[in-house]
Amino acid sequence: MTTAEWHVVGMTCAHCVAAVQEELAAINGVQSVDVVLETGQVTVTSDRPLEEHAVAAAVEEAGYRLA
């Protein structure tokens, strides 16, 4: 297992958090996603290291971007 942290900008509500969680959870190998709305901090636990471009693409699909 590996854990990585990113900062997502543009989230303003619980719906934003849910959208980011849903898109990140769909990445192959992701075990859990924790999003803190107030700080934009996103922690992803996966069975292997994730490529940043895959995480960025998932966050962008949700309508936000990595800082």
C-alpha positions in Angstrom: 0.0 0.0 0.0 1.1 3.5 -0.7 -0.4 6.9 0.4 0.0 10.1 -1.6 -1.3 13.6 -0.9 -2.3 16.4 -3.3 -4.0 19.8 -3.1 -7.1 20.4 -5.1 -8.3 23.9 -5.8 -11.8 25.0 -6.7 -13.9 22.9 -4.3 -16.6 24.9 -2.4 -19.1 22.3 -1.1 -19.8 18.7 -0.1 -20.9 18.0 -3.7 -17.4 19.1 -4.9 -15.8 16.7 -2.4 -18.1 13.8 -3.5 -17.2 14.4 -7.2 -13.5 14.4 -6.5 -13.8 11.3 -4.4 -15.8 9.5 -7.0 -13.4 10.2 -9.8 -10.3 9.4 -7.8 -11.8 6.1 -6.5 -12.4 5.0 -10.1 -8.6 4.9 -10.8 -7.4 1.4 -10.9 -5.7 0.4 -7.6 -7.2 3.1 -5.4 -8.3 1.7 -2.1 -9.5 4.9 -0.3 -9.8 8.7 -0.9 -10.0 11.3 1.9 -10.8 14.9 0.9 -10.8 17.8 3.3 -12.9 20.6 1.9 -11.6 23.4 4.0 -7.9 22.9 3.0 -8.3 21.1 -0.4 -6.1 18.3 0.9 -6.7 15.0 -0.8 -5.1 11.8 0.5 -5.3 8.7 -1.7 -4.3 5.2 -0.6 -3.6 2.8 -3.3 -2.0 -0.6 -3.9 0.7 1.0 -6.0 2.1 4.5 -6.6 -0.2 6.6 -8.8 1.0 8.6 -11.7 0.3 12.3 -11.2 -1.1 12.7 -14.7 -3.8 10.1 -13.9 -4.7 11.9 -10.6 -4.8 15.3 -12.4 -7.0 13.9 -15.1 -9.5 12.4 -12.6 -9.6 15.7 -10.7 -10.1 17.6 -13.9 -12.9 15.2 -14.9 -14.6 16.2 -11.6 -14.3 19.9 -12.6 -11.3 20.9 -10.5 -7.5 21.0 -10.7 -4.4 20.1 -8.8 -2.6 23.0 -7.3 
